[in-house]
Amino acid sequence: MGKIMNTLVLSCKKATELIEKRGVVKLSPKEKIQLSMHTSICSACKKYEEQSEIIEKSLEQIHQKNNKPMKLSSEKKEQIMKMFDKNN
């Protein structure tokens, strides 16, 4: 039971990393479950998640008004993913 809990329970640092990672790539099913479980019990990370979504939507609206799509190049996505991997 302890091993399962260690697999499912995230630190706040890891939860916020997954929140930001989700903006770049799709999370794995395991990551989705981990994040969902964490934000269901951690009000600070839930609030961070809500604020992150507001920022993302606001940026999308700004870019739409300027007729510039808000898409990251595959090179930029790769750089971001390397940063996530390096921090783990």
C-alpha positions as CSV (number, residue, x, y, z in Angstrom):
1,M,0.0,0.0,0.0
2,G,2.9,2.4,0.8
3,K,4.4,2.0,-2.7
4,I,1.1,2.8,-4.3
5,M,0.7,5.9,-2.1
6,N,4.2,7.0,-3.0
7,T,3.4,6.6,-6.7
8,L,0.2,8.6,-6.4
9,V,1.1,11.3,-4.0
10,L,3.0,14.3,-5.4
11,S,4.9,17.1,-3.8
12,C,3.6,20.6,-4.5
13,K,6.7,21.2,-6.6
14,K,5.9,18.2,-8.9
15,A,2.2,19.2,-9.0
16,T,3.0,22.7,-10.3
17,E,5.4,21.3,-12.8
18,L,2.7,19.1,-14.2
19,I,0.3,22.0,-14.3
20,E,2.7,23.9,-16.5
21,K,3.7,20.8,-18.5
22,R,0.1,20.3,-19.3
23,G,0.2,23.6,-21.2
24,V,2.9,22.3,-23.5
25,V,2.1,18.6,-24.0
26,K,-0.6,16.1,-23.0
27,L,0.0,14.5,-19.6
28,S,0.1,10.7,-19.4
29,P,-2.9,9.0,-17.7
30,K,-0.7,8.4,-14.6
31,E,0.3,12.1,-14.4
32,K,-3.4,13.2,-14.8
33,I,-4.4,11.0,-11.9
34,Q,-1.5,12.1,-9.8
35,L,-2.3,15.8,-10.4
36,S,-6.0,15.3,-9.9
37,M,-5.5,13.6,-6.6
38,H,-3.0,16.2,-5.4
39,T,-5.2,19.2,-6.3
40,S,-8.2,17.5,-4.7
41,I,-6.4,17.7,-1.3
42,C,-4.1,20.7,-1.7
43,S,-5.9,24.0,-1.9
44,A,-2.7,26.0,-2.7
45,C,-2.0,23.9,-5.8
46,K,-5.7,24.0,-6.8
47,K,-5.5,27.8,-6.6
48,Y,-2.2,27.7,-8.6
49,E,-3.9,25.5,-11.2
50,E,-6.9,27.9,-11.5
51,Q,-4.6,30.9,-11.8
52,S,-2.5,29.2,-14.5
53,E,-5.6,28.5,-16.5
54,I,-6.7,32.1,-16.3
55,I,-3.3,33.3,-17.5
56,E,-3.3,30.8,-20.4
57,K,-6.8,32.0,-21.5
58,S,-5.8,35.6,-21.2
59,L,-2.7,35.1,-23.3
60,E,-4.7,33.3,-25.9
61,Q,-7.2,36.2,-26.1
62,I,-4.4,38.7,-26.5
63,H,-2.9,36.7,-29.3
64,Q,-6.2,36.2,-31.0
65,K,-6.8,40.0,-30.9
66,N,-3.5,40.5,-32.6
67,N,-4.2,37.8,-35.2
68,K,-1.2,35.9,-34.0
69,P,-1.7,32.3,-33.2
70,M,-0.3,31.2,-29.8
71,K,1.6,28.1,-30.8
72,L,5.0,26.9,-29.7
73,S,7.3,25.5,-32.2
74,S,8.3,21.9,-31.8
75,E,11.8,23.1,-31.0
76,K,10.5,25.3,-28.1
77,K,8.4,22.4,-26.9
78,E,11.5,20.2,-26.9
79,Q,13.5,22.7,-24.9
80,I,10.7,23.0,-22.3
81,M,10.4,19.2,-22.0
82,K,14.2,19.0,-21.5
83,M,13.9,21.5,-18.7
84,F,11.2,19.4,-17.0
85,D,13.3,16.3,-17.4
86,K,16.4,18.0,-16.0
87,N,14.5,19.1,-12.9
88,N,13.3,15.6,-12.1
